[in-house]
Amino acid sequence: MSDRPKPFAGLLWLRSGGHDLSLPLAGVRRVALCNQLRVARPGRSAPSWWSGVTLDDGRSYPLLNLADLLGAPAERKISPDAVVVLTSLWQLSVGLVCDRFRGILPAGLPSWPLAPALFATGDGVLPRMRLWMERPVLDLAPEQLFSAHHRAQFDQAMKNSKENVDELWELSELEQQLAVAPTVQGYKDLAARYRQLGWLDEAERMQARASDLKTETPTARTVTGGLGGPFNPRVLLELLHVLHLTAKSGELLLDAPGGITGAITFGGGAIIEVKCADATDVRSALRRLHAIDAGRYQFFPGAPLATSDARSPTDTAALIAELGQQSTDAP
């Protein structure tokens, strides 16, 4: 039997430029917050929707501001809390910058075609829409947001970014070396290099790393692979709903700053185990995880491992409903 994870089905549910958008999960490599990425800032001649270039897992990703491409007013500098979806465009790796990640839509939802006449111009049309939770959600087809002029701008911005990207690769390698053998002076030197390039956010991050190094406790577990992204109580509730309704099996890992905080194991859509600090039962563990204000999640599909102390709630829907009531009752 193959241990290879099954491809994800369904759609990412995003918010950008005042629109709800969906993007197939099959083409998504990762979802991150902008402040979790190393970014080479755009040059002055770059188009307004070009937000720089980032590196991730050995690849470079141009960051494209979806709100601007959709014709909505957008800030030139993206927010540190903006959501970045690492995916592909014209078979090239790109990062789509969105305002929010709203959740995951199940596969198989009906959709309806949209007429080009609904859009102000022939550029930037979107092909289809669907309804979810009584909201219109537009299918996102990134290639259709680009006119021939925009594509020429994209190619030119890629060429103009080469020098900055090369610098970023070099500094990224230095940062990876420091992650293996960290030193206070090494992080201070790296902060100075970032500052010389005008990348002040990265410089501050390295300076803070140097300051925290003496008191930081390294985490023993590294989480790679799977589908991941930022979460808060609302997003966690949406994830639990979708994993339950789509009968998923696997492990949902949740972490806040400081390391792994908890894990929720699903079997056929049912919550069969929850681990969180010293919580003694499933309900209290879920409440603690649901109280995390901001963190990251990763979901790894696959049959759960059998454990002698695994707990098996009889009604997953009721557990999720209790969390929803907890959100409603919160001040």
N, C-alpha and C positions, 0 to 999 in steps of 0.2 A: 504493500500500500504506500502511495506517495505521501510524504509529509509536506509537500508544497502547498502553501495557503491558497484557497480558492480566491479568484478575483472578486473584488467588491462590486456589488450591484447597487443601483440606486443613484441618487443625485445629491450633490452638495447644495444646500440652500443658503444663498448669500444675499447681502443687502449692499447696494452701491448706487450712488447718484439718485436716491429716492425711489429705486426700483428693487423689487424682489427678483432674484435671478437663480437659475439652476444650472449646474454643470455636472456631467456624468462623472461618477467616482472612478470609473475605469481608467480615465486619463490623468488622474490627480496623483502626484507623487507625495506631497506633504502639504499640510496647512500650518502656518506659523504666524506669530505676531511680528511686526516689523522690528520691534526692539530686540528680538531674538536672532536677528540676522546681521551679518557684516555687510555694509552697503557702501559701494563707491558712488558718491553723489553725482548727479548729472551736471554736465557743463552748461554754460550760459546759452549756447546755441542749440541745445537739445529741445525737442518739441515739448509742449506743456504736459503731455501725458506720459513722458518718459521720466521715471522717478529714480533712475540710477541702475546699478547692477549689483547683484549679490552672489555669493558663493554658497553652495550647499552640496555636500556629498560628492565632491569632485567635479561639479559642474558650475558654470556661470549662468545666471538667470537675469536678463533684463527685467526690471520692474515696470509694469505698465498700469497706469492709474485708470481703472475701469470707469469711474465717474466722469472723468474728462473725455474718455473715448465715447461715452454715451451722450455727451453734449450737456452734462450737468455741471454747474459751477463746482470747481474743485481747487483746493489749496495746492500751490506748487510743491511745498514740502509736506510729505505724508506724515501722518501722526504716528508716534511710536506704538500706539495701540491698534493701528490699522492691521487688518488681516491680509496675509499674503498667501495665495494659492499657487503652489509650484506645479506647473503643468506644461503643456506644449502648444506651440502655434507654428504652423507651416513646418512641422517636424523639428522645430527649434525649441529648446528649453526656455520658458518664460515664467515670470511670477506676476499674477494678476492681483493688483492691490484693491481691496474692497473695504467698505466701511465696517461691516459686521459679518460674522458667521452665525447663521440662525439655526442650523441643524442639518439633518439628513432626511431626504425624502425617499420613501420606498420606491423600488422599481415597479414599472407597470402602470403608473398613473396615466389616465387618458390625457391627451393634449390636442390642441386645435391650432391650425396654421394661422399666421398673421399676415395680412395683406401689406405689401410695401407702402401702399397709400396712407397707412396709419402713421407713417414716419414723416418727419419734416422734409427730408431729402432722401435720395437713393442710397446715400452712405449710412452706415450704422444701423441697418435694418436687422431685426431679430426674427427668426423663422417661426417660432411656435410659442404657445403659452399653455399653462395648466392651472388648475385651482388646487390650493392646499390650505386647509384651515380658513376657508372662505377668503383667501387672498389670491390675486392673480400673480403667478410666478412665470417670468419670461425665460425661455430656453436661451442660454448664453452660447452663441457661436462666435468665438473671438475673431476668426478670420473675416467674418462679415462686418466687423466694426472698422475695417481698414479699406479706405479708398486707395487708388494707385499712388496718390500723393503721400498718404500716410505710410504706405509700404516703403516708398523711397526715403521718407524721413527715418523710418525704423532702421533701414540698412545703413544710412549715413551715421545715425547715432551709435550703432554697433561699432563702426569703424572708429569714431571719435572716442569711444570709451576704452579702446584697447590698452592705452598706457595706464589708465587708472586701474583697470582690471588686473594687469600684470603686477602692479604695486600691491593690489589687494591679495593676489595669490601669494606673493612673497611674505606679506605680513601674516596671512592666514597660516602659512606653514610655520612661521615663527611662533604663532600663538598655539598651534598644535604641539610643538615641541615643549613649550612652557607648561601645557596641560599635563604632559607626561612627567616633566621634571620642573615644577614651578619654583621660581625664586622671586623675591620682592624686587630686586634690581632688574631682573629680566622684564617684569611687567612695567616697571617705570620707564625702561628704555623703549619698550614697545609703545607705551602711551606717548612718548616724545615723538616717535616716528609718525604716529597717527596725527598728532597735533601739527607737525610740519606740513602734512598734506592737507590740512584744513578739515580733517574728519574729527570734529570735536566730540561728537557723541561716542565714537569708538575710543578716543583718548580718555574720556572720563570713565568709560567702562573699564579700561585697563588700569587706570589709576585706582579705581575702587577695588579692583581685583588684588592689586598690590597691598592695599590697606587691610583687606579682609583675610589675606593669605594666612596670617599667623593664627587666626582664630577659627578658620573654616575647617569643618570636618568633611572629608571627601565621602561621597556616596559610594556604596559598594556595588551598586547595580546600575548598568548602563542600558537604556532603553533605545533600541533601534528597530527599524522596520515597522510594518503595520500602518494603519491610518491614524493620524494624530492631528491635534489642533488645540487652540485655547478653549477653556471652558469656564463657566461660572454656574451658579445654581440653576438658572433658566436653561442654559445649554445642556447641563447634565441631565435635567429632567427630560429634555427632548431626545437625547441620546438613549436614555433608558426606554422611553416609549418606542422608538424606532427599532432598537435591538429586540424588544419584546414582541412587537407586532410582526416583524419580519423573521421571527423564529431563529435568530442567530445563535451560534455557539462560539465561545471564545472567552478571552479575558480582556476586560476594560481596565487599564491601569490609569490611575489618577495621581498627579503630583502637584504640589504647591512648592514655592521656593524653599529649598532645603533638602529635597529628596523625595523618594516615593512615599506617598501618603496613604494609599490604599488600592485595593483591587476588587473588582466585582466580576465574578465568573458566571457566564451564561451557558445554559445547555438547552438547545431547542427553544430559545426565547424566554426560558425561565431563569430567574436568579437562583443559583444553587449555592453560592458562597459569597460572603463579603468579608474582607479583611481591612481593618483600620485601627492602627495603634493598639490600645488595650481594650477596645470595645468587646463586650461579652456576648452580644447577640446581633442578629442581622439588622434589626430595625435601628438600634442605636448607632451601628457602624454606618448605615446609609445616611442617617441624620447628620453625622459628623462630616461625611464626604460632601453632602449636599450643602453644608454650611461654608464650604471653601469659597471665598469671594472671587479668586482668580487663580487659575492654574493651567496645566496642560493635561490632555488625555491622549492615550494611544489604545487602539483596539486591535487585538491579534486574533483572527478567526481560527477556529479549529476545535476539535472535540476536547472538552475539559478533562484534565487529569483526575483520576479518582483519588480521593484523599480520605483517610480514616475519620477525620473530624469535620468533613464537609457537611454543611447545614443545608437543608432543602425546604425552603418556604413553600407553602401549599398554594399561595395565591400571589403571583408576581404583580398582577394588575392592581391588587389592593395595596401592595407596598408602594407602587409608583403613585397611586392616588393619594396615599398618606403624605408623600413628599410634596405633591402638588398642593394639598391642603396646607402644608407647612409653609409653602411659599405665599399662599393667599393670606394666611394669618400673620405673616411677618409684618412689622410696622414699616 
